[in-house]
Amino acid sequence: MEIKTHKLYESPQRDKNEEKYGTISGNQCICCMKPMKEGEVSMVHMTTDWVAINVETDDKGYINEEHQSQGCYPIGNSCAKKMPKEFIFK
């Protein structure tokens, strides 16, 4: 089975926002580093190769023999619009 992956969108404002807001545990967009309000958070599932993927993992965190899950990360609404919809979930 061919697994679809997609490079994670990285905002040109990411470094500036990280300097301004720092690293916040919780609702901070992985793409632009802006803090997010409740309700505006979607998630993106990343692999250890740091690409977005749109499938579930098995019980050991493996997607298949080629990809291993790094986990799910929050992504804000404006950054989520810059990614294909099939890689974003609530």
QUIHUDA-V512042 format. One record per backbone hydrogen bond with DSSP energy under -0.5 kcal/mol. NH is the residue of the N-H (numbers start at 1). CO is the residue of the C=O. E is the energy in kcal/mol with one decimal. If there is no record, write none. Layout:
NH&CO&E ; NH&CO&E
//
This chain:
6&52&-1.9 ; 8&50&-0.5 ; 11&31&-1.6 ; 14&11&-1.6 ; 17&13&-2.9 ; 18&14&-2.7 ; 19&15&-2.1 ; 20&16&-2.1 ; 21&17&-3.4 ; 22&18&-2.1 ; 24&22&-0.6 ; 26&24&-0.5 ; 27&25&-0.5 ; 28&26&-1.8 ; 29&34&-2.5 ; 30&74&-2.5 ; 33&29&-2.1 ; 36&27&-2.9 ; 40&37&-1.8 ; 42&40&-0.5 ; 42&75&-2.1 ; 43&89&-3.6 ; 44&73&-2.2 ; 45&53&-0.5 ; 45&87&-0.5 ; 46&44&-0.6 ; 46&71&-2.8 ; 47&51&-1.9 ; 48&68&-2.3 ; 50&47&-1.9 ; 52&6&-2.9 ; 53&45&-2.5 ; 54&4&-0.9 ; 58&62&-2.9 ; 61&58&-1.8 ; 63&67&-1.8 ; 64&67&-1.5 ; 69&61&-2.9 ; 70&46&-3.2 ; 71&46&-1.2 ; 73&44&-2.6 ; 75&42&-2.3 ; 77&40&-0.6 ; 80&76&-2.7 ; 81&77&-1.4 ; 82&79&-1.5 ; 83&80&-1.6 ; 87&84&-2.1 ; 88&85&-1.7 ; 89&43&-2.2
//
